[in-house]
Amino acid sequence: MRSFEYASPETEAEALELLAEHGGNTAVLAGGTDLMNLLKRDVVQPARVVDIKNISSLRGIKLHDNGLLIGASTTLDELNESALAADYRSLTDVIEGIRSIQITANGTLAGDLCQLPHCWYYRNGHGLLAMQNGESLVATGDNRYHAILGNSGPAKFVSSSRFAPPMIAWDAKVRVVRRQWSVVSGQLPNATGNGQRTTDLHEEWLPLEYFFITPKTNSQGVTVLKPGQLITHLWLPAAQETRSATYEVLQLEGLDQPQVSAAACVGIEGGIVRTAKIVLGHVAPTPWIAHEASRWLVGQKLTADTAETAGQIALAKATPLSQNDYKVQQAQTAVKRALLKATNQLGEVL
């Protein structure tokens, strides 16, 4: 592990100041469940690590703006134990699937959303796109766990976030903050800016589905976050009558990453689906919204047969690589089971 500066701010403004220095070559430490591994393997080499755990405004869960507000430093255990989060079953489904006390005690939702790919080419120093001499190492090598959707470009890794699919299915938003300079008293700033500029905190609430990107170069990253920016909160709309569930296909337990996952939110009235949103995980470089399957499901009665058809529609355009076509069937089944689980029908088909 290379040496780096360590900073522990107590306010959002202080954190942004510390993150902006060193040319933005900084990293955020929340739970640290993934960052420490990246540091040890020399995959990331920040000049400074900024620990946000002591920023009190980033902790806690509360009702806000007809929904639920979750601080970026809130742990998975705290989320799981909160009565306010009990109606968001798809989130607790994921927590129940994490059989690691260390991760649930220290890991955070925001940290999960910002995870870098678990692709073994990336983790062994070949970059996000895993290119060598102009050739894709993934396309010609071991690609058992790589993308089956959205993989026509150079990025063939899968998004590592386990919570992004259920959060996106809930139409979640993320609060991103950055520094913004303002000119004082209409004066133009001089070379040093002494006494003429102030720093304001600029916030933006972004739909979570637009937070993730598919990079075309190694320098682009996997989210819209730029150097010096920070996630502070996540917001979920009121659960009301929406039913939700997440189904993950896990090869092992504990620290194992899902091979595929599916999250679903459905609104049912009179036995008929009135609203639906299905989001797949670990099948593409970003969380994958199954728009066509979601639209098809509206107006249907949710049964084992219609859930199976929705899964088939969701994977109709899959383009598996040489060694991962098995993931198509897994993803279809995950969609079916997520839908049935959301409506308490899963036990009838297992």
C-alpha positions in Angstrom: 0.0 0.0 0.0 1.3 3.5 -0.9 1.4 6.3 1.6 -1.4 8.9 1.6 -2.7 11.8 3.7 -5.6 11.0 6.0 -8.2 13.7 6.9 -11.3 13.5 9.0 -13.6 16.5 8.4 -16.6 17.3 10.6 -18.7 19.3 8.0 -19.7 18.8 4.4 -17.9 22.1 3.5 -14.7 20.9 5.1 -14.9 17.6 3.3 -15.3 19.3 -0.1 -12.3 21.5 0.6 -10.2 18.5 1.4 -11.4 16.5 -1.6 -10.7 19.4 -4.0 -7.0 19.6 -3.1 -4.2 17.5 -4.7 -5.9 18.1 -8.1 -8.8 16.0 -7.0 -6.6 12.9 -6.5 -8.5 12.1 -3.4 -10.7 9.3 -2.2 -13.7 9.2 0.2 -13.7 6.7 3.1 -17.1 5.8 4.4 -17.3 2.2 5.5 -14.0 1.3 3.8 -15.1 -2.3 3.0 -14.0 -2.0 -0.6 -11.6 1.0 -0.6 -9.1 -0.7 1.7 -8.8 -3.6 -0.8 -8.3 -1.2 -3.7 -5.6 0.6 -1.8 -3.8 -2.6 -0.8 -3.8 -3.8 -4.4 -2.6 -0.4 -5.7 -5.6 -0.2 -8.0 -6.3 3.3 -6.7 -3.5 5.7 -5.6 -5.0 8.8 -3.9 -2.8 11.4 -2.4 -5.4 11.9 0.4 -8.2 9.8 1.9 -11.0 11.8 3.4 -12.9 10.0 6.1 -16.5 11.2 6.3 -17.7 9.2 9.3 -17.4 12.1 11.6 -19.8 14.4 9.6 -22.9 14.2 11.7 -25.2 15.5 8.9 -24.4 12.4 6.9 -25.8 10.0 9.5 -29.4 8.8 10.1 -32.7 8.0 8.6 -35.7 10.3 8.7 -38.9 11.2 6.9 -38.4 14.0 4.4 -40.4 15.5 1.6 -43.0 12.7 1.4 -40.3 10.1 1.4 -37.3 8.7 3.3 -33.9 10.5 3.6 -30.9 8.3 4.3 -27.5 9.8 5.2 -24.5 8.7 3.2 -22.7 7.4 6.3 -25.6 5.3 7.6 -24.6 1.7 7.9 -26.5 -1.3 6.5 -27.2 -2.5 10.0 -28.7 0.9 10.9 -30.9 0.7 7.8 -32.0 -2.8 8.5 -32.9 -2.0 12.1 -34.9 1.2 11.2 -38.6 1.0 11.5 -38.9 3.7 8.8 -37.2 1.5 6.3 -39.4 -1.6 7.0 -41.7 -0.9 4.0 -38.7 -1.0 1.5 -38.5 -4.7 1.4 -36.2 -4.8 -1.7 -33.5 -3.1 0.3 -33.7 -5.4 3.3 -33.7 -8.3 0.9 -30.2 -7.3 -0.2 -29.0 -6.8 3.4 -30.3 -10.3 4.3 -28.2 -11.7 1.5 -25.0 -10.2 2.8 -23.7 -12.8 5.3 -20.8 -10.8 6.5 -21.0 -9.0 9.9 -18.1 -6.7 8.9 -19.9 -5.4 5.8 -23.3 -4.9 7.4 -21.8 -3.2 10.4 -19.5 -0.9 8.4 -20.8 -0.8 4.9 -23.0 2.1 3.7 -25.6 2.5 0.9 -23.6 5.4 -0.6 -20.4 3.4 -0.5 -22.1 0.5 -2.3 -23.4 2.8 -5.1 -19.8 4.1 -5.6 -18.2 0.7 -5.7 -15.7 0.1 -8.5 -16.0 -3.0 -10.6 -15.0 -6.4 -9.2 -13.8 -7.4 -12.6 -10.6 -9.4 -12.1 -8.9 -7.7 -15.0 -9.5 -4.3 -13.5 -8.5 -5.4 -10.0 -5.2 -6.8 -11.4 -4.2 -3.5 -13.0 -5.6 -3.7 -16.5 -7.9 -0.6 -16.2 -11.7 -0.4 -16.4 -11.8 -1.4 -20.0 -9.2 -4.2 -19.7 -7.5 -3.4 -23.0 -4.0 -4.7 -24.0 -2.4 -3.8 -27.3 -5.7 -2.6 -28.6 -7.5 -5.9 -27.7 -10.1 -6.6 -25.1 -8.8 -9.0 -22.6 -12.4 -9.7 -21.6 -13.6 -10.5 -25.1 -10.8 -13.0 -25.7 -10.3 -14.3 -22.1 -12.2 -15.5 -19.1 -15.5 -13.6 -19.2 -17.7 -15.9 -17.1 -19.0 -13.1 -14.8 -19.0 -10.2 -17.3 -21.8 -8.3 -19.0 -24.6 -9.8 -21.1 -26.3 -6.5 -21.8 -24.9 -3.1 -22.8 -21.6 -4.7 -23.7 -21.3 -3.7 -27.4 -18.7 -1.0 -26.4 -15.3 -1.4 -24.8 -16.8 -1.7 -21.3 -17.7 -5.3 -20.5 -17.5 -5.3 -16.7 -20.7 -5.4 -14.6 -21.8 -2.8 -12.1 -20.9 -4.0 -8.7 -23.6 -2.2 -6.7 -26.1 -4.5 -5.0 -28.3 -1.7 -3.8 -28.6 0.3 -7.1 -31.2 -2.0 -8.7 -33.7 -1.8 -5.9 -33.0 1.9 -5.3 -33.5 2.7 -9.0 -36.7 0.6 -9.0 -37.9 2.8 -6.2 -37.1 6.0 -8.3 -34.5 7.0 -5.7 -32.6 10.3 -5.9 -29.1 11.0 -4.8 -27.8 14.4 -3.4 -24.4 15.4 -4.9 -22.6 18.4 -3.5 -19.6 20.4 -4.8 -17.9 23.7 -4.1 -19.0 26.8 -6.1 -17.2 30.1 -6.2 -19.1 33.3 -5.9 -17.8 36.9 -6.6 -18.2 39.3 -3.6 -19.8 42.7 -4.1 -19.7 42.4 -7.9 -15.9 42.6 -7.9 -13.8 40.5 -10.3 -11.5 38.1 -8.5 -7.8 38.8 -8.8 -5.1 36.2 -9.2 -5.2 35.2 -5.6 -8.9 35.8 -5.0 -8.1 37.3 -1.6 -11.2 38.9 -0.1 -13.1 38.8 -3.3 -14.5 35.2 -3.6 -16.5 33.0 -1.3 -17.1 29.3 -1.5 -20.7 28.2 -1.6 -21.9 24.6 -1.3 -23.8 23.7 -4.4 -26.2 20.7 -4.3 -27.9 18.7 -7.0 -30.6 16.1 -6.6 -30.1 13.5 -9.3 -32.3 10.6 -10.2 -30.2 7.6 -9.3 -30.7 5.9 -12.7 -28.7 8.8 -14.2 -25.9 8.5 -11.7 -24.2 5.6 -13.4 -22.3 5.8 -16.7 -20.7 3.3 -19.1 -17.2 4.6 -19.7 -15.6 4.6 -23.1 -12.1 5.4 -21.8 -10.3 4.4 -18.6 -10.4 7.9 -17.2 -14.2 8.3 -17.3 -15.1 6.3 -14.2 -18.4 4.5 -13.6 -20.5 7.3 -12.2 -21.1 11.0 -12.9 -19.1 12.0 -9.8 -16.2 14.3 -10.6 -13.1 15.0 -8.5 -14.1 17.0 -5.4 -17.7 15.9 -5.4 -19.5 14.0 -2.7 -22.7 12.0 -2.2 -24.3 13.2 1.1 -27.8 11.7 1.1 -30.2 9.3 -0.7 -33.9 9.8 -1.0 -36.7 7.3 -1.6 -40.3 8.2 -2.3 -43.0 7.1 0.2 -43.7 3.4 -0.1 -47.5 3.8 0.1 -49.0 0.7 -1.6 -45.9 -0.2 -3.6 -44.7 -3.8 -3.2 -41.0 -4.6 -3.8 -38.4 -7.3 -3.7 -34.9 -8.2 -4.8 -33.8 -11.6 -5.9 -30.0 -12.3 -6.1 -28.4 -15.4 -7.6 -25.5 -16.1 -5.3 -22.9 -18.9 -5.9 -21.7 -18.7 -2.4 -22.6 -16.7 0.8 -20.7 -14.1 2.8 -18.4 -11.9 0.7 -19.6 -13.4 -2.6 -20.9 -11.0 -5.3 -24.2 -12.0 -7.0 -23.9 -13.5 -10.4 -27.1 -11.7 -11.4 -29.9 -9.9 -9.5 -33.3 -8.4 -10.2 -35.3 -5.8 -8.3 -38.9 -5.0 -8.8 -41.4 -2.5 -7.6 -45.0 -3.0 -8.5 -48.3 -1.3 -7.7 -51.3 -3.6 -7.9 -55.0 -2.6 -7.8 -57.9 -4.9 -8.2 -55.5 -7.8 -8.8 -54.0 -6.0 -11.9 -50.5 -4.5 -12.1 -50.9 -0.7 -12.5 -47.3 0.3 -12.1 -44.1 -1.7 -12.5 -40.3 -1.1 -12.6 -37.8 -3.9 -13.0 -34.1 -3.3 -12.7 -31.4 -5.9 -13.3 -28.0 -6.0 -11.5 -24.6 -7.6 -12.4 -25.6 -8.0 -16.0 -24.3 -4.8 -17.6 -21.8 -2.0 -16.9 -24.6 0.0 -15.3 -27.8 -1.1 -13.5 -30.1 -2.2 -16.3 -33.7 -1.0 -16.4 -35.9 -3.5 -18.2 -38.2 -0.9 -19.7 -40.0 -3.2 -22.2 -40.7 -5.8 -19.6 -41.9 -3.2 -17.1 -44.3 -1.7 -19.7 -45.6 -5.1 -20.7 -46.4 -6.1 -17.2 -48.7 -3.1 -16.6 -52.3 -4.3 -17.1 -51.5 -7.9 -16.5 -52.4 -10.1 -13.5 -49.2 -11.0 -11.8 -48.9 -14.8 -11.9 -46.0 -17.3 -12.3 -46.7 -17.3 -16.1 -46.7 -13.5 -16.5 -43.7 -13.1 -14.3 -41.8 -15.7 -16.5 -42.8 -13.8 -19.6 -41.6 -10.6 -18.1 -38.2 -12.2 -17.5 -38.0 -13.4 -21.1 -38.8 -9.9 -22.4 -36.2 -8.4 -20.1 -33.4 -10.6 -21.5 -34.6 -10.7 -25.1 -31.8 -8.4 -26.3 -29.0 -10.1 -24.3 -25.7 -10.5 -26.1 -23.7 -13.0 -23.9 -19.9 -13.3 -24.3 -18.2 -16.6 -25.1 -18.4 -18.0 -21.5 -21.4 -16.4 -19.8 -24.5 -17.3 -21.7 -25.7 -19.1 -18.5 -26.4 -15.7 -17.1 -29.3 -15.1 -19.5 -31.3 -17.9 -17.9 -30.3 -16.8 -14.4 -31.4 -13.3 -15.1 -34.7 -14.4 -16.5 -35.3 -16.5 -13.4 -34.2 -13.6 -11.1 -36.8 -11.3 -12.7 -39.6 -13.9 -12.3 -38.7 -14.6 -8.7 -38.3 -10.9 -7.8 -41.8 -10.2 -9.1 -43.3 -13.2 -7.3 -41.4 -12.4 -4.1 -42.8 -8.9 -4.2 -46.3 -10.3 -4.2 -45.7 -13.1 -1.7 -46.1 -15.8 -4.4 -42.5 -17.1 -4.5 -43.1 -19.9 -2.1 -45.8 -21.3 -4.4 -43.4 -22.0 -7.2 -40.3 -23.1 -5.3 
